[in-house]
């Protein structure tokens, strides 16, 4: 069976990608997963300079999910290309770098720096983090801003670019279209939903930032719906994510229109999830006599149900 998928000029050996923010810089997990066996590794978001993020507490468990407000803590792009990228290249990882910025110029400069170094497979544009006050989601919640960031990065790189879309808008498909028109090679979605949790005994928010991003199985049905809407609206590939914990969840996203999927929160509970999901996808293809995983993309059956009554 053929698990290969294509994102612009980038070919991945399988559609399973480690999501940004949940897999560190990839190297933290090399003792438990063969990085070269994954379709791709989307590393932690990078600004031009190092960033400390929010003070703790920054994570709180919620029913069927997790609330986080890390604040995009990171080592900055220059340290990344010196310290992390060479090691990822040695391990055969297909490295997708999630890039951040507070201005258009910063996005473009981070992209330019990464484009000058071997081993970067694609750039994922973080325009959707809900728990920082500057940059990011300010662009991602505006059609013009989405197009502006995509266009600014497109002008400085030939790498595949993948704007990561926010679900915190009323019509996510229009944002996918804006990204496509501005030169995106694909879109990824969804990032986390803006949410809040309160400790009723102390009457204080459970995380220091008060608001954070909700991820995990609780958001999956909404994410699947948004992926389907974007797939129906654009011609570029869609990378789906949101609450995937097993192979059936990944297949659900593919049927809704995802060319590839990203797994994030579930990795914290089970760092060995990657082999399980890949084996499960292979088993599904075998059981349903499907030769290529790409044959499943968008193949949800929307025909009217025929009810049989006794």
CORFENDA-V666804 format. One record per helix or strand of 2 or more residues. SS is the DSSP state (H for helix, E for strand). FROM is the first residue (numbers start at 1). TO is the last residue. Records with the same first field share a line. If there is no record, write none. Layout:
# CORFENDA-V666804
SS->FROM-TO  FROM-TO
This chain:
# CORFENDA-V666804
E->5-7  10-12  16-18  40-46  59-62  65-68  95-99  120-126  160-164  186-189  193-196  198-199  204-205  211-215  237-241  258-263
H->27-29  35-37  77-90  104-115  137-140  143-154  172-181  217-233  247-256  266-269  273-287  293-296
